Amino acid sequence: MIKIRKAEERGHANHGWLDTNHTFSFAGYYNPEQMGFRSLRVINEDRITGGAGFGTHGHRDMEIITYVLDGAVEHKDNIGNGSIIQPGEVQRMSAGTGILHSEYNHSKRDNAHFLQIWILPDEKGLKPSYEQKSFHVEKDPGKLHLVAAKEGKDGAVTVHQDMELYAGILKTGDRFSYALDVNRHAWLQVARGEITLNEMPLKTSDGAAISQEKGLHFEATKDAEILLFDLA
């Protein structure tokens, strides 16, 4: 079963400095039918104007992943980390017992465009931690690359949950398949471009909840970038 979540159905808010779309209920957007999917709780597509950003604020008991599409995001936190996150890199922050952080557009002029992803951890009260790695999946297009997983499988960033996150850059005409275990579920997010999933068309910012599907078959009808969550 595949249920499409169209881009235009998402929650939306424009605060001037921040133009954001919420796949699932978040902040001022509430939809009781869109509270997340399995352990995937948040996918926010954020566009931040130059020099602006989220000032210091706190989180607890959440795995937070930042995936940058354009521009760069500047991160600082109260456990000693400061970094710049750019396309091709994945940031993971485990809020655990509590963390304070800020996320700003690194550029004073150009917009930053990124996805903020929240995963419910499999255990509360973890020690806060931070990780950032380069993957540059654009150098090997046409397939999926593991970028986040439990216990840092195969060099991915570590997520404290039974899930795997794959990223892929696709050129028009690229085709590949993914075998989904019968007892697992998946969420597909089209970051940009156009694809078909099992012959169902999806475009930029569309998502899809997937259950009881053994085989997933992808074809890029236009150049695309996708994220696939394999979830318990």
Secondary structure as UniProt FT lines:
FT   STRAND          2..5
FT   HELIX           7..9
FT   STRAND          11..14
FT   STRAND          18..22
FT   TURN            27..28
FT   TURN            32..33
FT   TURN            38..39
FT   STRAND          40..48
FT   TURN            50..51
FT   STRAND          53..59
FT   STRAND          63..70
FT   STRAND          73..77
FT   TURN            78..79
FT   STRAND          82..85
FT   TURN            87..88
FT   STRAND          89..94
FT   TURN            96..97
FT   STRAND          99..105
FT   STRAND          112..119
FT   STRAND          129..134
FT   HELIX           137..139
FT   STRAND          145..149
FT   HELIX           150..155
FT   STRAND          157..158
FT   STRAND          163..170
FT   TURN            172..173
FT   STRAND          175..179
FT   TURN            182..183
FT   STRAND          185..192
FT   STRAND          195..197
FT   TURN            198..199
FT   STRAND          200..202
FT   TURN            204..205
FT   STRAND          207..211
FT   STRAND          215..220
FT   STRAND          224..231
//
